[in-house]
Amino acid sequence: MIPPDYVDWMSSVPMISMDGGKTGKPLTADPDKCGWYYYVWFNEAITDDVVLFRDDDTDREDMIGWKGSRETAATATPIPMGTLFEAYGSDTLFFVPDENQFLTEGDDGWYTVYPEGVEGICSYGISAIIYDTDASLHPAFSCYSAGGEGCQMGAQGVDATTAQAAINACIGVTPGLVEQYLDPTVPQKARKPKLSAAGAKCFISEKYFNQLFNYTAGVNEKSCYNMPFARTSDSKWEFDSDYFVSAGLKVPGGFYPVETSTDESILAADPTQTPVPAARTKRAAEGAIFYGPALRELHPTEGAPLIDLFCNGPGWNGGYDCAGIFGDGDVTTSYIESKLKLSTYDCVIG
């Protein structure tokens, strides 16, 4: 089935019900057919009481039935799926509910052969503004080195000792750095994160924090970026940096949106700014690598690696409180081993 090309259907998970809408199961996004979803009947009865609905349509006000989106009645006419399979004599059926996507005029939306050319939306870009700076320009940026801080030696009048103390205070997971809500008195498109009292230990003052989200001559430069999102098998939209190859690079992994910035691209984003080549200084990155099979095991219901769901945060409370964790290898390993009940023989961190 290819959902109707409407915002509501694009922003939800398509469900299939075998009992007229009382219960439902999520359809799976087809990796080979853009915008299509499928369901496989295996060792279960195919009923004549099938309907499709959105997972967020709890009142079942927008179900799709036998006549697709042509039917405007409050209750969709159930699809006689079992009878259809017998009538068509096929083990695969393709359903196009939206008549605007039919191959030819007069179609009913049902096909036994994949209707080539009928495609939905399988990716889109979110436009963003990236503000880029460097440890030589901003006191909250840092680099790792074997002997300690690798590049933050003070900036904008902040001495090295003060800058490094703020950096060390917030290595690891540090929740609550910003206020929970954006300022409703500010126009929506201009709302930006606001430093919390707890966050001051990391950024010294609002002045330096605000430079992360606002153009500041001589400190940062801004560029435009189009972040590509794709639909995953569980029907959610996601940008996955693990498999993404940033512009200017040849290998996947990581998020480097300004890897190829030049004076020209900076001025193209905003000709009123002054390019700051020092903001483009490339610094070697180093961090924890989680490679143990126990951490790569998929969560039974979320379908994501356990390490990705380990910490609680906005929208997820099925993990653990990670405040202060991930700042030290031994502390992190011990914490993960205890929470997931791993043995000391399980590989955790490298």
Phi, psi and omega in degrees: 000139173249119184298155174302147184279062179241152182304316183302319182283330179288337185253020180218174180262123177291135181241152175240135180241138179261358184231037174077012177111357180293315178230167181203163176231144181290140171283160181254133178294133181277118182290345185255351182230111187301119176086356183267155177229155182219162172219138181246126173272123180221116181056038175215153182289141175262111187276173174254025184230043185267135172222163179240144179207169178272146182295338179267002179268073185293334180268001178054050180266354184223047181283156176245130180235209186307321184263010177064213182281000176286342182268123183254001180295155182298326180248120181290142176291120183304147178277123178282069191299315180300316179294322180298315180300320179292317183294318181280342180064032182234152178265002179221133177233143177245130184241125176245098184291328186272116183296339178291347180253005179300149178294315180222155179297137181098352177294161176253001177094357181248133183222146176263348177238140181308122181284089182306135179100343177272105183229154177249201179263120180244358175200156173203164182249140173257118181285136182218159172252127179256128175257122185242136176213195186206163181299334178285348183244339186222132186286354182261003180260149186211170177220147176278145166211160184300331182265005182127218181298133186259342184211348182274103181243021180102144180202152178054035178087354176275125183287162184301320182297315180294315181297315182291328177295320178294321179295312182295334180290343186232025173285135185098186181286122181230092181285162174079022181288335181236159177298150186293327184240148174284157184288112183288347180277351179263139177309140189307315184290348180255000181288132181223159180303147180241131181297133177272169177298322180293331182284346182298334180293338182266327188243006174072306178201168179300329181306310183284326178296315183295338178291346178286337187235012180218143179293131179228111184305132178082351181249317181218173173219148184247146178222162180267145180216138178250103184277120183278123175253143178231156180274131181270176183297336178268014174076009178265151179273135188210142166255117185249101183291342179298330184245010184265138176254111182289153178303135180090353179245167182242354183238150179281159175111130179093168183232106183235075187287344182241026183299327185249022182298142175224169175305320183295316181290328178293315180290332177293327179288322179199103184292351181274350182271163177253119180302144179235090182307329181296336179292343183263011178301127181273126180245137178293135180260146176213136181197183182289143175241121180260110190238355182290141179300331179295329180273339178271352179298139184279140176296137187299331181248331183272338177072016179244155179302144183303324182295330180287343182248012187292321185261140171287157179183187179304122178087357180213121178231023179267007181248226185227162177284114186255014180304124179085351180273162179074016174257347182216131185299313183292317179298317181296312180302314181298319181294316180294316180300320182288319183289320181267004178055048178270158175271164179291354178269350177283130176288132182239302190222147178219000000 
